[in-house]
Amino acid sequence: MDELKRIAGGGTGGAAGTVVFIPAWNEEENLPAVLDEIERELPGVDVLVVDDGSTDATATVARERGATVVSFGANLGLREAIAAGYREAGARGYVYCGRVDADGQHPVVELRRLLDLVQSGACDVAVGSRFAVDDEHGDERYRPSPARRFGIGLLQGAMRLRLGRSFHDPTSGLVAANADAMPVLAEPYSSGAPEVEALLRLRKEGLRVEEVAVNMRARAGGESKLQGKKAVGLVLTVIATLVLFDVRRRRRS
């Protein structure tokens, strides 16, 4: 594969640099705005688009805007794309890695805050949370419907039992990580809730994870995972991931 290309000048790249990866499947319409935002908010970082077997011009759009593209021959799913992003970041010698989704939901200015935390040594992984609160991010910024609130509450309760700590937004895809965490996050995922599985792995390895209150936008397209039948399926998937994590790890070891 070609060397990762910078989308803006001034970055260090390589072993001393930072890369942001974007899992993408048929995102030719949304991707340009996301890449422009990365260039504006994080000038000098390298960008990798993991093209999950798109049938549209996702890969072409990414290359034309200076990003490097890793393309799958078929649609393998989000968990494969996430693992590939961290794997490529680690294999290319990057010290820091960020992830944003291709649908425009994740403000890059918030990713910059997460990267700042990781780069300062405050934690190994920082995860952006829609539901956590702090002095600048009140609980009024996100008001889910009663049905979604119920699903979110179930997820949070299950995570508290399994992790031994509160975690408000366990399925968030807005993440920054350092080189110690990349190999852990790059392992193949066996569950339908890769972000949750990642948190369990990080805890098992004794890595420091910080959940950070952030603002997120409404997704540009598609349906939320916490609506209707998808909400029920997601809750069941997360609970199964929490219950079966140790069993699956033993089988693979």
Secondary structure, DSSP 8 states (H G I E B T S, - for coil): -----BSSTT---GGG-EEEEEEESS-TTTHHHHHHHHHHHSTT-EEEEEE-S-SSSHHHHHHHTT-EEEE-SS---HHHHHHHHHHHHHHTT-SEEEE--TTS-S-HHHHHHHHHHHHTTS-SEEEEESS---SSS-GGG----HHHHHHHHHHHHHHHHHHSS--S-TT---EEEETTTHHHHHS---SS-HHHHHHHHHHHTT--EEEEE------SSS--TTSHHHHHHHHHHHHHHHHHHHHHHHHH-
